[in-house]
Amino acid sequence: MKNLGALIRHCAEQYGDRIALIYQDRTFSFRGLHVLSSKLGNSLRGLGISPGDRVSIYSQNSWEWIVGYYAALKIGAVVNPVNVMLTPEEVLYVVNDCGAKALLTSSDKAEAVLEVARRAETLKQVVIYGDDAPAPAAAFNRLLEKGRDELEIVHRGPDEISTIGYTSGTTGHPKGAMLTHRGVLLNSRLTANMHMKARDDVVVSSLPTAHVYGNVVMNGTFLTGGTLVLLERFQEQSAFDAITRHRATMFEGVPSMYMMLLSHAGMDRCDTSSLKKCTVGGQTISVHVEQEVEKRFGCPLLELWGMTEISGLGTTHPLLGENRHGSIGIPLPYCRVKIVDILDPARALGPGEPGELMFKGAIVMKGYFGNEEATREAIEPDGWLHTGDVATMDEDGYICIVDRCKDMILTGGYNVYPAEIDRVLLQHPAVAMAAVGAVPDEVKGELAKAYIVLKPGMTATTEDEIKSFCRQHLAAYKVPRLIQFVADLPKTSTGKIMRRSLKDLDARS
């Protein structure tokens, strides 16, 4: 199987009426998802969607998102998963940039999306989830009712584009990473193999299916015949309830989710005994939190790393292998990594030396859609991808992320990596979540400022106490000069803390 559009048909043939998806109070078999996506695919074809056309999907996690995803791929379209947190103006940019012809969305976004459609250059069709849709949009359920069960899947070559996934846009406008059928399929299968997913796995996830991490979780679970329990969004009690009710064997999330679960008042009353493994990625996590998760959940927590430009994961710990806390593991099979001098990428660095993490393999994107200059900056002529992450690698090939190149703070001539301070702050017994950002300073250029969410009942904790704790674990120049206690931290749709939005908290202090 080299065509992502054939994935759900393959799963239907292999696993038939086994439960593939549980969403809220509905269950879907593999055969059921195959039929539904064929019905919708036929109707989308009737609306004029042709092979190569871009189809955007903009909504929270839902069964409709998954059916729409496979339907578009079956008819040879290119899927454009849109971050649900984007504003209508940002959605308009993405839709125009990739030249989307159709957009699928939920009813709560109908009004905003129809306004986007009126202003979009190429958008011809809007499909709204549910039984009814305001004109000129089409209703999702009506398209399912009209569509035929049988659908001939359009052949797409393994190196053709299956997905255009947009980066978070930390500098300027977001860029559309062109992911191939081979890249997404290979990443999903290799990740599932490393985590030893199998038919008896029940995977609970609230990771957005529109994000490459959540997308690999979805595709990898289906490929191995497991059951995906999909949550619309993350909420601590809902996650615990899903794990307990469905006897989940696996939970997949980002660091902030685990920190919130550990701080949840009712955690001790939640039954997590069915869990056999968990994964964490999207951002660095402190060893202290990893150890606490494993202690409380009673199973391994496998740290991983990935990015949109490589179709999902790039490194992870294998389930049956050494689990080194503080490391993002080893590369996926058939992939290569190296650490290079940030200023001279041609110079490879030795074990333990921090530099930029470079990545190479069949899962790397073809480039950025319509942006040759950015593609040349990201991918070297010999195929090595610049990840923008500062990392080290030991003699055994295990990698540790130091921080994002762009997040580094230059204070008084010293390089300070916020993630290193984050990890120390999270070891403090009163701290539930923490993130460090840069603030300008006339004398030292920049200073490190810590934004801290305290655990319940820890309001007596002081700034001096936090700084004193940091001095025990960090060099003096790394200790944050400013501390601000906040109720919450800004996060992406995946739950990843948005370091560049921390400054917005200053205005509310």
Buried (B, 14 or more C-beta within 10 A) or exposed (E): BBBBBBBBBBBBEBBEEBBBBBBEEEBBBBBBBBBBBBBBBBBBBEEEBEBEBBBBBBBBBBBBBBBBBBBBBBBBBBBBBBBBBBEBEBBBBBBBBBBBBBBBBBBEBBEBBBEBBEEBEEBBBBBBBEEEBEEEBBBBBBBBEEBEEEBEBBEBEBEBBBBBBBBBBEEEEBBBBBBBBBBBBBBBBBBBBBBBBEEEBBBBBBBBBBBBBBBBBBBBBBBBBBBBBBBBEBBBEBBBBBBBEBEBBBBBBBBBBBBBBBBBEEBEEBEBEBBBBBBBBBBBBBBBBBEBBBEBBEBBBBBBBBBBBBBBBBBBBBBEEEBBBBBBBBBBEEBEBBBBBBEEBEEEBEEEEBBBBBBBBBBBBBBBBBBEEBBEEBBBEEEBBBBBBBBBBEEEEBBBBBBBBEBBBEBEEEBBBBBBBBBBBBBBEBBBBBBBBBBEBEEBBBBBBBBBBBBEEBEEBEBEEBBEBBEEBBEEBBBBBBBBBBEEBBBBBBBBBBBBBBBEBEEEE
